[in-house]
């Protein structure tokens, strides 16, 4: 065996070896059958950029799209009651027109 077969040939094979590609890297749109990159599909919230077809999303994905991660499930301010105070107090719309 020469140094060409022991040293150079494995280096050349490593240069031209096929790399493994993950299977979930591309998605095919069921409507227009275009191939969509996974990151583009996630950025568009699972909507096809070619034909505007809305693909199925799980409940956890929809909740992640709806709520911010640092905000939590509750709505409103930080006190937890869900109500925000109105500046200037309560104003009755009927008292202004004289119907109430």
C-alpha positions in Angstrom: 0.0 0.0 0.0 1.2 3.4 -0.8 0.7 6.7 1.0 -1.8 7.6 -1.8 -4.3 4.9 -0.9 -3.8 5.2 2.9 -3.7 9.0 3.3 -4.9 10.9 0.2 -7.9 8.7 -0.9 -9.7 8.9 2.5 -9.3 12.7 2.5 -10.8 12.9 -1.0 -13.7 10.7 -0.1 -14.4 12.9 2.9 -14.5 16.0 0.7 -17.1 14.5 -1.7 -19.1 12.4 0.8 -22.8 13.1 0.9 -24.0 14.7 4.0 -27.2 13.7 5.8 -30.1 16.1 5.3 -32.9 16.0 7.8 -36.3 14.9 6.5 -38.3 17.7 8.1 -36.3 20.5 6.4 -38.8 21.0 3.6 -42.6 20.8 3.5 -44.9 20.4 0.5 -48.0 22.5 0.2 -51.1 20.3 -0.3 -52.8 23.0 -2.4 -50.1 24.2 -4.9 -47.5 21.4 -4.3 -44.7 23.9 -3.9 -41.8 23.0 -1.6 -41.5 25.4 1.4 -38.5 25.7 3.7 -39.3 24.9 7.3 -38.1 28.3 8.7 -40.1 30.2 6.1 -43.2 28.2 7.0 -42.7 28.9 10.7 -42.2 32.6 10.0 -45.4 32.7 8.0 -47.4 30.9 10.8 -47.9 27.8 8.6 -49.4 29.8 5.7 -48.1 29.0 2.2 -46.3 32.0 0.7 -47.2 31.0 -2.8 -51.0 30.3 -2.6 -51.9 31.5 1.0 -53.1 28.0 2.0 -53.4 27.6 5.8 -51.9 24.4 7.0 -52.8 22.6 10.1 -51.3 23.8 13.4 -51.4 22.1 16.8 -53.1 23.7 19.8 -49.7 24.4 21.4 -48.5 26.2 18.3 -51.6 28.4 18.2 -51.2 29.3 21.9 -47.5 30.1 21.3 -48.5 32.4 18.4 -51.2 34.1 20.6 -49.5 34.7 23.9 -46.1 36.1 24.6 -43.7 33.9 26.6 -43.0 36.3 29.3 -46.6 37.5 29.8 -48.2 34.2 30.8 -51.8 33.1 30.3 -53.5 35.9 32.2 -54.6 39.0 30.5 -54.2 42.5 31.7 -51.6 44.0 34.1 -49.3 42.5 36.6 -51.8 42.5 39.5 -53.7 39.4 38.1 -57.2 40.7 38.1 -57.3 41.3 34.3 -58.7 44.9 34.6 -56.8 48.0 33.8 -57.8 51.3 35.5 -59.4 54.0 33.4 -57.7 57.4 33.6 -60.1 60.0 35.1 -62.4 57.4 36.7 -65.7 55.9 35.5 -67.7 57.9 33.0 -71.4 57.1 32.4 -72.3 57.7 28.8 -76.0 58.1 29.6 -75.5 60.9 32.1 -73.9 63.0 29.3 -77.0 62.9 27.1 -79.6 63.1 29.9 -81.3 59.8 29.1 -80.2 58.0 32.4 
